[in-house]
Amino acid sequence: MKIKWYGHSSFLITSKEGTKIIIDPYEPQCYDGAIGYGAIKDIADIAVSSHDHADHGYIQGLKGNPEVVNKEGEIKIKGVTFKGIKAYHDEEKGSQRGAIVIFKFLVDGISICHLGDLGEMLADEQIKELKPVDILLIPVGGVFTIDSKSATNLIAMLNPRIIIPMHYKTEKCGFPLSDVDEFLKGKKNIKKTGTSELELTKASLPAEPEIIVLEYAL
């Protein structure tokens, strides 16, 4: 399996059979240019969106004709079963920024969880539904999502093998978020790859949890 981080909360997951899953595609230059990442040019077989904000749900901008996953519940597409769990974009049950859907799915025997724009701490029942998690894609920038402290607490609850931070401040993100170093403070087993892509198998997952920091691709 390959994981590629485009930027913001958007990833390309490619299975060993070549199935391409694009998660939370953004609209370039949306929100008055706050999203400065480049256009996504890969052709997806499946497009996943945690919510319909322009920086997470720009499915219409993707090339090809991907099958869309954007609702809670379970659905199986091209051999991949997606489990969508409702959560909120804020700590006020969505009254500020609405609801989102957290997605968990299995690719090449590896369990992946994408937390979208999660803005609240998860309840015990949600944690039980999500576990076990091998790879956790988690927002850490705060303001519009959970911050680094809440992200750290959630990681302890979900106990993933690999943690990939997302939705944080970069030179291509104009939102007033914290940068990734705020999240990394005091943590161990950090790998800064210097690349936007990661290739792994179930057998290559680390015995101890690792934080892997990818570079944005676009």
C-alpha positions as CSV (number, residue, x, y, z in Angstrom):
1,M,0.0,0.0,0.0
2,K,1.1,3.5,-0.7
3,I,0.0,6.7,1.1
4,K,0.6,10.1,-0.5
5,W,-0.2,13.4,1.3
6,Y,-1.3,16.1,-1.2
7,G,-1.6,18.7,1.6
8,H,-4.1,19.9,4.2
9,S,-6.2,16.8,5.0
10,S,-6.1,15.2,1.5
11,F,-4.4,11.9,0.8
12,L,-4.1,9.3,-2.0
13,I,-4.2,5.7,-0.8
14,T,-3.2,3.2,-3.5
15,S,-3.7,-0.6,-2.8
16,K,-1.3,-3.2,-4.1
17,E,-3.9,-4.0,-6.8
18,G,-3.8,-0.4,-7.9
19,T,-7.1,0.8,-6.5
20,K,-6.8,4.6,-5.8
21,I,-8.7,6.2,-3.0
22,I,-8.6,10.0,-2.7
23,I,-9.6,11.4,0.7
24,D,-10.9,14.9,1.4
25,P,-10.0,16.6,-1.8
26,Y,-9.7,20.4,-1.5
27,E,-10.5,23.2,-4.0
28,P,-7.3,25.0,-4.8
29,Q,-7.4,28.7,-3.7
30,C,-10.6,28.3,-1.8
31,Y,-11.4,30.5,1.1
32,D,-9.8,33.6,-0.6
33,G,-6.6,31.7,-1.3
34,A,-6.1,30.2,2.1
35,I,-5.7,26.7,0.5
36,G,-2.6,27.2,-1.6
37,Y,-1.9,23.6,-2.4
38,G,-2.0,22.6,-6.1
39,A,-4.7,20.9,-8.1
40,I,-5.1,17.2,-7.6
41,K,-4.4,15.5,-11.0
42,D,-4.5,11.8,-10.0
43,I,-7.6,9.8,-11.2
44,A,-9.4,8.2,-8.3
45,D,-11.4,5.0,-8.3
46,I,-13.0,6.1,-5.0
47,A,-13.4,9.6,-3.5
48,V,-14.0,10.0,0.2
49,S,-15.2,13.2,1.8
50,S,-15.6,13.8,5.6
51,H,-17.8,16.9,5.0
52,D,-18.8,19.3,2.2
53,H,-16.6,22.3,3.0
54,A,-14.5,23.4,0.1
55,D,-11.2,22.3,1.6
56,H,-12.5,18.8,2.2
57,G,-15.3,18.0,-0.3
58,Y,-14.2,19.2,-3.7
59,I,-15.1,15.8,-5.3
60,Q,-16.4,17.6,-8.5
61,G,-12.8,18.8,-9.1
62,L,-11.4,15.2,-9.4
63,K,-10.6,13.7,-12.7
64,G,-12.4,10.5,-13.8
65,N,-15.6,9.3,-12.4
66,P,-14.9,8.1,-8.9
67,E,-17.5,6.3,-6.7
68,V,-18.2,8.6,-3.7
69,V,-18.1,7.8,0.0
70,N,-19.5,10.6,2.2
71,K,-22.1,9.2,4.6
72,E,-22.1,7.4,7.9
73,G,-22.7,3.6,7.9
74,E,-20.9,0.8,6.0
75,I,-20.4,0.5,2.3
76,K,-18.2,-1.8,0.2
77,I,-16.7,-0.5,-3.0
78,K,-14.2,-2.3,-5.2
79,G,-13.4,-4.7,-2.4
80,V,-12.8,-2.0,0.2
81,T,-15.3,-1.7,3.1
82,F,-15.7,1.8,4.5
83,K,-17.2,2.5,7.9
84,G,-18.4,6.0,8.5
85,I,-19.0,7.3,12.0
86,K,-20.7,10.7,12.7
87,A,-18.8,13.3,14.7
88,Y,-18.7,17.0,15.0
89,H,-16.5,19.9,13.6
90,D,-16.7,21.7,16.9
91,E,-17.2,21.2,20.6
92,E,-20.9,22.4,20.4
93,K,-22.4,19.4,18.6
94,G,-22.0,21.0,15.3
95,S,-23.7,24.3,16.1
96,Q,-20.6,26.3,14.9
97,R,-19.3,24.3,11.9
98,G,-21.6,21.3,11.5
99,A,-21.1,17.5,11.5
100,I,-18.4,15.4,9.9
101,V,-18.0,11.7,9.1
102,I,-14.9,9.9,10.4
103,F,-13.9,7.0,8.0
104,K,-12.2,3.8,8.8
105,F,-11.3,1.3,6.1
106,L,-9.1,-1.7,5.4
107,V,-6.5,-1.7,2.5
108,D,-4.2,-4.6,2.0
109,G,-5.0,-5.8,5.5
110,I,-4.1,-2.5,7.0
111,S,-6.7,-0.5,9.0
112,I,-6.7,3.2,8.2
113,C,-8.7,5.9,10.1
114,H,-9.1,9.4,8.7
115,L,-10.5,11.8,11.4
116,G,-11.5,14.6,8.9
117,D,-12.0,18.0,10.6
118,L,-12.7,16.5,14.0
119,G,-13.4,19.3,16.4
120,E,-14.3,17.4,19.6
121,M,-13.0,14.6,21.8
122,L,-14.6,11.2,20.9
123,A,-16.8,9.3,23.2
124,D,-15.9,5.8,24.4
125,E,-18.4,4.2,22.1
126,Q,-16.9,5.9,19.1
127,I,-13.4,4.8,20.2
128,K,-14.7,1.2,20.4
129,E,-16.2,1.4,16.9
130,L,-12.9,2.7,15.4
131,K,-10.4,0.3,17.1
132,P,-8.2,-1.4,16.1
133,V,-6.4,1.3,14.0
134,D,-3.1,0.7,12.3
135,I,-2.7,4.1,10.6
136,L,-4.3,7.2,12.0
137,L,-4.6,10.4,9.9
138,I,-5.2,13.1,12.5
139,P,-5.7,16.9,12.5
140,V,-3.4,18.7,14.9
141,G,-3.5,22.4,14.0
142,G,-6.3,23.5,16.3
143,V,-8.7,26.5,15.7
144,F,-11.1,24.6,13.3
145,T,-10.2,21.1,14.6
146,I,-8.8,19.5,17.7
147,D,-5.5,20.9,18.8
148,S,-2.2,19.1,19.6
149,K,-3.2,18.3,23.2
150,S,-6.5,16.8,22.2
151,A,-4.8,14.9,19.4
152,T,-2.3,13.5,21.8
153,N,-5.1,12.3,24.1
154,L,-6.9,10.7,21.2
155,I,-3.8,8.9,20.0
156,A,-3.4,7.4,23.5
157,M,-7.0,6.1,23.3
158,L,-6.8,4.7,19.8
159,N,-3.3,3.3,20.1
160,P,-2.4,3.3,16.3
161,R,0.8,1.8,15.0
162,I,1.5,4.8,12.7
163,I,0.3,8.4,13.3
164,I,0.4,10.9,10.3
165,P,-0.5,14.5,11.3
166,M,-2.5,16.6,8.9
167,H,-4.5,19.9,8.8
168,Y,-1.7,22.1,10.2
169,K,0.0,25.4,9.2
170,T,2.4,25.3,6.3
171,E,3.5,28.0,3.9
172,K,0.7,26.9,1.6
173,C,-2.0,27.1,4.2
174,G,-3.3,30.5,5.1
175,F,-5.5,29.5,8.0
176,P,-4.3,30.6,11.5
177,L,-3.4,27.0,12.6
178,S,-0.5,25.8,14.7
179,D,2.4,24.1,12.8
180,V,3.3,20.5,13.2
181,D,6.2,21.2,15.5
182,E,3.7,22.2,18.2
183,F,2.2,18.7,18.0
184,L,5.6,17.0,18.0
185,K,6.9,18.7,21.2
186,G,7.9,16.1,23.8
187,K,7.1,13.1,21.6
188,K,9.3,10.3,20.6
189,N,9.6,7.9,17.6
190,I,9.2,10.7,15.1
191,K,10.3,10.2,11.5
192,K,10.5,13.1,9.1
193,T,10.6,11.4,5.7
194,G,11.4,14.4,3.5
195,T,8.9,13.0,1.0
196,S,5.2,13.1,0.4
197,E,4.8,9.3,0.0
198,L,5.0,6.3,2.3
199,E,4.9,2.6,1.2
200,L,4.2,-0.2,3.6
201,T,2.7,-3.6,4.2
202,K,1.0,-5.2,7.2
203,A,4.3,-6.9,8.1
204,S,6.3,-3.7,8.0
205,L,4.1,-1.9,10.5
206,P,6.3,-0.8,13.5
207,A,6.0,-2.7,16.8
208,E,6.0,0.6,18.7
209,P,3.8,3.6,17.6
210,E,5.6,6.0,15.2
211,I,4.8,9.5,14.1
212,I,5.5,10.0,10.5
213,V,5.6,13.5,9.1
214,L,5.2,13.7,5.4
215,E,5.9,16.6,3.1
216,Y,3.0,18.0,1.1
217,A,3.1,16.9,-2.5
218,L,1.3,19.8,-4.1
